[in-house]
């Protein structure tokens, strides 16, 4: 999916990470009807103006109804978000678009900031640096800008580290944290990186969507 709506978007391709099992929800949460629209559609619409292209990291056979290129993990067994990031980096290197970073966002956080890419990109001081989002004192590693130059190291880390924790990977490279404020809404303070994991979370997301425009 190429961005034609905003030709001035930063030269960053994006990957939506949708490779999780949704075990706490009991069904594919990215397809839940948030305000009558699949949650993934909210994420695509929020993301597309900020980037040059959007692809979907998900298992083979995942829904193709959104018209996004499918980027499966390069390792088997649903190895977590780091596998999706590694797959996205590998794809960007193959395409050789000249970009230095890719952006990742998860498929279960529909309220992330409209200036996410701009602020993460502004924090980076070198082409080998990572930038991730922070809010309320909590980091959100899946909202990040990832350098293509780290692709080989991430692939090795993915295949050799037993825990495959993103925070452990950060210790190997310069990582910039960018703090985003909560948004005051009629439904209460909204963490812009609020993610939907359970039915209760989904009910809260419905209220935020009904009562505010973050």
C-alpha positions, -999 to 999 in steps of 0.1 A, spaced: 0 0 0 17 32 -12 8 65 3 -6 88 -23 -27 109 1 3 127 16 33 129 -7 51 149 20 51 120 45 85 112 58 103 85 37 96 57 61 77 25 53 56 9 80 48 -26 92 18 -33 113 26 -62 137 -4 -86 137 14 -119 144 1 -125 180 -23 -152 191 -50 -129 206 -53 -156 233 -67 -132 260 -94 -119 236 -105 -153 223 -106 -141 186 -85 -121 162 -87 -87 180 -74 -68 149 -107 -77 132 -130 -67 161 -156 -40 150 -145 -9 169 -172 16 162 -185 -7 135 -152 -7 117 -125 -34 121 -98 -21 146 -71 -27 120 -89 -2 96 -86 25 123 -49 17 126 -43 18 88 -62 51 85 -42 67 113 -9 54 100 -12 59 62 -8 98 62 24 95 82 44 70 61 52 62 25 38 26 25 20 2 49 24 -36 50 11 -63 74 32 -87 94 9 -117 100 9 -155 94 2 -168 58 -35 -170 51 -43 -140 73 -71 -117 60 -64 -101 27 -94 -78 27 -74 -48 37 -53 -47 5 -20 -47 24 11 -67 14 16 -96 37 50 -100 54 52 -133 73 79 -140 100 111 -155 87 111 -180 116 84 -205 126 64 -206 158 51 -170 163 83 -158 179 69 -125 191 72 -89 179 109 -91 173 102 -116 146 78 -93 129 103 -64 131 131 -86 116 108 -96 88 100 -60 80 137 -50 80 145 -79 57 117 -69 33 129 -32 32 164 -43 25 152 -65 -4 132 -36 -18 162 -12 -16 140 19 -14 168 40 0 152 45 34 172 42 66 145 31 90 111 13 91 83 21 115 64 -6 134 31 -3 152 9 -31 167 -25 -41 154 -43 -35 188 -36 2 196 -60 23 176 -53 57 193 -16 63 187 -5 99 179 -9 115 145 26 129 148 42 95 159 66 92 130 75 129 129 85 129 166 103 95 166 122 106 135 132 139 151 147 121 180 172 101 159 207 115 156 222 88 134 211 62 109 220 33 133 198 45 161 165 31 173 136 54 185 107 41 206 76 57 222 71 62 259 40 74 278 32 76 315 67 63 324 61 31 303 80 23 272 62 8 241 89 -10 221 65 -21 193 60 16 185 94 22 170 117 33 142 142 5 134 174 10 113 179 -12 83 215 -14 93 206 -35 123 188 -62 103 216 -88 105 221 -83 142 184 -86 149 181 -117 128 210 -133 148 195 -121 181 161 -136 170 177 -170 162 201 -173 192 185 -155 222 161 -177 241 140 -149 255 138 -127 224 130 -96 244 131 -63 226 143 -46 257 173 -69 257 180 -60 221 180 -23 230 210 -29 252 231 -37 221 223 -4 203 217 33 209 179 37 216 162 71 219 130 73 239 103 98 229 77 107 256 41 113 245 16 128 269 -18 113 279 -48 129 262 -75 144 284 -109 132 271 -146 132 283 -141 95 289 -110 101 311 -72 103 304 -62 83 274 -28 67 270 -22 72 233 -6 37 232 -35 20 250 -37 -15 236 -67 -38 234 -59 -72 249 -91 -83 267 -129 -78 263 -127 -52 291 -101 -33 271 -122 -35 240 -152 -20 260 -129 9 271 -117 15 236 -154 17 224 -160 44 251 -129 64 240 -140 62 204 -175 74 212 -166 103 235 -134 117 221 -113 123 190 -77 118 202 
